[in-house]
Amino acid sequence: FMFRNKIINGGMKISQRGTSFTFAHAGTTSDYILDRFKINLHNTDEYDCTVSQYSMTAAEINTTGHTKALKLLTGTAESAIGSDEYARCEYKPEGQDVQDFIHGTASAKTATLSFWVKSSITGDFGFNIYRFVSSGSGRSINLSYTINAANTWEKKTISIVGDTGGATIPNGNTSGLLLIWQLATGSNFNSTASNSWSDYVGTRLMNSSKSDAVITTANADWYLTGVQLEIGTVATPFEHRPIGMELSLCQRYFCKTGQNIFIGRGNSNSAVFGVTLPVSMRSTPTIAITNGNIVVYDHDSNESSSTDTVTVNSSTTTDGFGFRCHVSGVTAPNNRVHAIESESTMTFSSEL
């Protein structure tokens, strides 16, 4: 049946932010990459890497059934993992999308996670889940998987027992679970093993005695695709949703405009225009303008000027936005501005 997979973009086909992302100990250390997936580096003081959307070869497609993957490539390695350091790949589903797990009750259901992974490094790797709760302490469980052969696609299946302890998962548009593919972890986060659900403490978030070698080995790589989380004890075939549907699901959390013409009116030295978003977003998003400015054209003189500031009107919703642009350099008659052209990309983010 459709939507048995709780993971959006598990096949890594959607990457609205770009196809290559740089992370550096002295620069970006935590950010979303391919849609819905995030890299999080904590306190690493040497590590640099590139994360990209990888296009599979014909042989890899035949093996995995997937055309795209997430690829992490280590540049400068971390010489050793300090007690306060970690590196991980993350995914968060909304609480209202995992209510049928019935966690925090006696009826909690077992779930199965499956994914394809490939790496130049072999060994045991940690996989961890933090569960958000409606009250009291969060819950966590530490699991693992093994990469047996270097540079070889392998399908992994992890069983996740239902959590009967703690409170229920919040039923709303906030985080329900935090899924963690552990790439390195310091002793502050893994001094106590917990391979069954327990109340969260910092020293139980990730696994001890698991491989850190992707992060501590220059030019090491790690690939991920075909991620599926579903209720039940068996991993079913990956749910390949139509690309347009997958994009729409991603746009609930992040979307962007291209270069467009927005019709609006102006008075004095400001102009107003609206944007209708392709889907209703999870929450009122953060808006950013990149790679340029917004240009305003005066009806009479046809002169243009970039904006000084852009602010969101109070009527903003998750479906559309009204913008008021304060414009510099518009001369009389300046109350007939009739068009606003975006020379830039506008991004809207309501990630968890």
N, C-alpha and C positions, 0 to 999 in steps of 0.2 A: 504494500500500500504506500501511497505517497506520503512524504514527510515523516517517514520512520527515522530518518537521519536528523539528529538534533544539531548537526554542524552545518553552518552556512559556508559555502565556498571550500568544502573539504577537498575538492578536486583542483584547487588553486588556479582556476581559470580567470578569476576576476582580480585585477590589480589596478584599481582606479588611480592610486597615488603615483604610479610609475612602475618600472620593471627592475630597478636596481636601487638599493638603499645602503648607505654607508654608516657604520657604527664605529665609534672611536672612543677610547677612554677619556680623551680630552674634548670630545664633541658630543654627538648624539649617543645616548646610552639606552634610551627606552622609547619605542615608538611603534605604531602600527605599520605594517609592511603590506603584503598581499592582504586583500580585504578580509577583515575579521581576525587576522592573526597578528600577533605582536611579539617583538623581541624585547627582552628586558635584561639589561646588564646592570648589576649592582656593585658599585665600589671597585670595579676592575680598574687597575691603574696602568696596565700595559696593553690590554687587548684591543685589537682593531679587527673588523671583519666587514664583509660585504654580504648582503642578503639580496637575492634576486629571484625573479620568476623564471624558472628553467623550462625550456622547451624540450620535451622528450624526443629521443630518436625513434625511428620506426621499430627497432628491436625492443626498446623500453616500453613503447605503447603496447606492443604485442604481449609483453610480460605483465604489465600492470593494468592495462585498460585505461590509462590516463595519459593526457597529452601535455599536462603542465605539472610542475612541482615547485615547492619552496626549496631554495638552495642557500645554505649558509657556508661561506668560505672564509676560513681564518686567514688573516694577514699576519699581523704581529701577534704572537701568542702570549698568553699570560704565563710567566715563568713558573708560578706556583699559585694555587688558589688559597688566598688568605681566609681567615676565619669569618670575615664579614663580607665575603664576595659570593656572588652567584651569577649564573648565566642560564637563561631559559627561553623557551618559546611558549607562548600562552594563547589561550582561547577562552572567552567568556560567553556562555549563553544567558539569555534573560531568564529570570526566575519563572515567569509565566509560561515559558516554553518547556520547562522541565517539571511541571507540577505532576505529570503522570508517573514520575519516579516514586512519588508518595514517600519521600524521605522524611524522617522524623516521626514515623508512625510504625505500628506493628506490621503494616501491609507493605512496607518498603520493597521495591522491586529490584532485582538484579539487572544490571545493564552490561552491554558489551561494547568495548571500543576496539575498532580495527583501523589499521592504516598501513601504508607502504613506507618503508624507510630504506635509505642507502647511505653508507658512509665509508670513508677511507679508514675509519677506526672501528675495530671490533671490540666486543665486551658487553658488560651489563650496564644498562642505562636506566635512570630513574624516570618514572612517570607518576605524577602526584595530582591529587584533587583536593581543593579546598572548597567546602560547601558553605555558602552564605545561609544564615538562618534568620527567622522572623524575630527571635529574641534569644538572649543568652549567648553562650560561646559558639563561635563557628566550629565546624567539624573538618577533619582532614583524614586522608588515607594515603599511604605510600605504597606504590606498586612498582613493577619494573618490566623491562623487555630486554632481549639479548640480540645484538647484531653478531651473527655467526661468521659471515664472510665479508671481507672488505670489497667495496666497490660493486656490490651486488644488491639488486632490489629484493627485499624480503618483506612478506606480509606478516604483520604482527597482530595478535588478538589478545586483549586484556579483559578479564572478567572483573566487574565491579559490583561487589555485593551491595544490596540495598542497606541503607543506614537507618536502623530503627531507633537510634539514640538522638538526643538533642531536639531542637525545635524544627519546625517545617521550613521549607524553602520559601522565601517571600514570594507572594503571588502578585507580581507587578512587573514594571519595565526596568527594574534594577537587576544587578547581577544575581544569578542563581548558583553557578558553579565557576570555579577557576581551574581549568585544565592546564597542567604544566608538563612539558617535555623538558626534563632536566638535562642541562648540558654541563653544568659545573655547580658545585655547592660547597661553601665553607662550613666549618664545624658549628658556627652559631645557629645554623638552620637544620642540622642533621644529626645532632648528638644522640637523639633518642629515636630508635626505629619505631614505626607504627604502621604495620601492614594490615591493620583493621581500622575501622572508623573510630575516632576518638576526639575528644574536645581539643581544639587547636591550641597549641603553644608553638612559639617560634622554632624551637628545637625539634619539632615534628613535621615541619612543612615539607622537607625533602629528604631523600634517602642518603644514608652514609654508605661508604664502600661501593659507590657507583662511579662509572668512568667520567673523568674530567678531561679526557685526552683530546677531544675535539677542540677544546678551548686552549689547551696547553701545547698543541702541536701546530707549528706553522704550516700553512697550506692544507690543513685538514679540512674536510668537507662533511656536510650532513644534509640529507635531502628528506623531504616529507611530502606525501600526497595521499589521496584516497582516504581521508580521515572520516570515519563514521562512528557516531555514538547512538546506540539504539537500545530500547528495552528488550530484554530477553537474554538467554544464555548462549545463543548462537549468533555468529557474525553472518548476516545475510549479504548478498552481493551489493556492491556500492550503488547507491541511489543516484543515477545520473539524471539531474533535472535539466530542463531546457535552459540554454544560456541566458535567454531573456528573463526567465524566472529567477535564476541565480543572481543576476545583476540587480533585479528589483529587491531581492532579499538583502543584498549588501547595501543598497541605497537607503535602507532604513537607518543605517549607522553612519554612512559617509556617502556624499555625492558631490559633484562639481559641475559647474557650467563651463562652456567654452566661450568663444568670442561671440557675443550676441548683441542685438539692438533691443533696448528696453524703452518703450514709449512712456513718457511721463510729462508732468507739468512743473514749472518752476516759478518762483517769485523771489525778488531781491537777489541774493547770490546763492540760492540753493535750489535743488531739484529733487523730485520724488519719483521713484519707480518701484515696481513690484516684481517679485520672482515667484513663480509657482513651481514647487518641487515635484519631481517625478513620482514620489511615494510619500506617504506620511512618515515622518521620522520618529525615532524612538522617543525623543524629547527635544525641546527647543535647542537647536544646535549652536555651536560656536562657529562664527563666520570669519573667513580669512580671504583676503585679496592678495594674489601673488602674481608675479611676472608682469607687472605693469600698473596701469591706473584705469580709472573710469573717466571717460571723456564726455563732456556735455556740449551740445550744440545749441546755439541760440537761433531762434526761428528767423530773426531778421538779418543778423550779421553773419551767421554761419560760423562764428568763431568758436573755438574749442578751448577747453582748459581742463587740466587734471584736477581731481578733487583734493581738498585739504584733509577732510575727514569723511568717513562714512559711518553712520550710526543706524541701528535698527530701531524702527518705530515700536511703540508699545503694543501695537496690534499684532505683533509677530505670533505665529502659531507653528505647529510642527508641519503644516501643509504648505505654507507660503509666507512671504516676508515683504514688508514695505521698508524701503530704504530712503533715508533722507541724506542727500549728498550736499555738503557745504562746498561751494565752488569758488575758487579764487580766479581773478582776472576777467570776469564777465562784466562787460560794460553795458551802459544803457543802450537800447531798452533791454533790460536783463530780466524781465518778468514773463518772457515768452519762450523759455527753454522748452523744447518739445520732444527731444530725443536724447537718450543716454546710451552711449556705445561702450561696451566693456571691451577694453583691449587686453584684459587680463583673465586669469582663471579665478573664479570665486568658488571656494570650497565650504561645505557645510558638514560639520562633524557632531554626531551625538553618540560617540562610542561609549561603551561601558568602562 
